[in-house]
Amino acid sequence: MANMKKKGPAAPRKLAAEAFEKKTGIAHLFAAGQYSAQGFKRLIQEAAFRHEILAFVAGLGIFAVVGASPLEFLGFVVLMLLMFCVEALNTAIEELVDRISPEISTVGRNAKDLGSFAVFCLILANAAFSGYVVITRLLG
C-alpha cells in the first residue's frame, strides 16, 4: 500500500478554443481559407449539395441558351450561392444534432426539419426566378 499514489484533483480540460492558437493578420486570412476548403470537402459528400451543383451548372447553360441578361445571370448566381450557404448550415445543424443527441428526440428532429425547410425555400426561390427568366426570354 505504500506504493499507491494519492490522486489529486483531475487537471482541468482545455476547451477546444484554448487548444488552437488564434491567428491574426494575413495568417488569419489563410486559415479562414483553409477552414472553408475543409467545409467544402465535407459538403461535397452530401448528395443534396452535389445535386445543387448540377442544378447550378445546368441553370447557367439554360440561361446562356435563352439569352439571359448579365443581371439575370447575377441574380441566379447570387440565389444559388445563398442556397449553397443554407445547405452548408443545414448540414452543420444535422452534424451537431447527431453528435449532441444521437437518440431520436423531438428537439433534434425539429432542428433538422427547420434546416431542411430553409433549403426548400431557397429551392423554390431559385425555381421561381429561373422559371420567370426562361419563360420571359422564350416568350419574347
N, C-alpha and C positions, 0 to 999 in steps of 0.2 A: 504494500500500500504506500510505501514511501516513494515509489516511482511515479505515482499518479500526480499529474499536474492539475492544479485548480484551473478551471476555465473561467476567465473573466468575462465581462460583457462582450457580446459579439461586436466586431468592428462595424461601424455604420456603413451601409451600402452606398456606393456612389450612384447618383442619378445619371441617366443617360446624357443629360445636358452637361453634366460636370465631366464626363469621360472624354468629351471631344473638345479640342481647342477651337475657340471662336476665331474665325478668320476675319480679317478686315482688309479694306482697300481692294486692290486688284485680285488678291488671293481669294477674297470672298466671291468675286465675280466668277472666277474659275471653279470654285467649289460649288456655287449655285448651278453652274452649267453641268457639272458632273452629277449633281443630285437630280437635275431634270432629265439627263440622259438615262440615269438608273430608273427613274419613274417611267420614262417612255418604254424602256426594255420590259418593265413589269406589265405596263398597259397593253403592249402588243401581244401579250399572252392571252388576252381576253378576246373571245370570238366576236363579241359585240363591237369592240373597237376596230377589229380588222374589217368587219362589215361596214363600219362608218368610213374607214379609209377608202374602201372600194366605192362607196356611195360618193365620196368626195371626188375621186378621180373620174367616175362616170359623170357626175354633175358638171365638172369642168369641161369634159368632152361634149356633153349635150349643150351647154351654154355656148361653146365655140360653134357648134353646128347651127344653132338657131340665130347666131349673130348677136349675142347679148352685149350690152354696153359695158365699158370698163367699170362703171358704177354698180351695175348689176353683178358683175364678177366679184367686185369688192364686197358687196352685201352677202353674196353666197359664201365667200371665203371667211368673212367675219362670223357668220352664223355657224359654219362648220367648226371653226376654231372654238367657239363657245360650246358646241356640242362635245368636242374633244375634252375641253376643260371639265364639263359637268360629268362626262363619262369617267374621267380620272378621279374626280371627287366621289362619285358613286362607288367606284372600285375601292377607294380608300375607306369609305364607310363600311363596305362589306368586309374588308380585311380586318378592320378594328372590331366589328361586331363578332366575327368568327374567332378572333383572338380573346376578346374580353368575355364573351358569353357563348361558348361553344354549344351549350344546350339550347334547345328551342325555347324562345321566350317571345312574349308579345312585343316587348320594347325593341328587341333586336329585329324582329320581323317588320315592325313599323318603320324602323330606321332604314332598312333595306328597301322597303316599298316606297318610301318617300324619295330616296335616291333614284330609284327606277322611274318614278313619276316625273322627276326633274328631267331625266334623259328623254322620256317620252314627249314631254312638252317641247323640247328643242327639236325632236324629230318632226313633230307637227309643224313647228315654225319653219323648218327647212323645207318641208314638203309644200307648205303653202306658198312660200316665197318662190321656190323653184317652179312650181306649177304656174304661178302668176307670170313669171318671166317667160317660160316656154309658151304658154297659151297666147300671151300678148304678142310675142315675136312671130308665132306661126299664123296668127290671125291678122297680122299687119299693123 
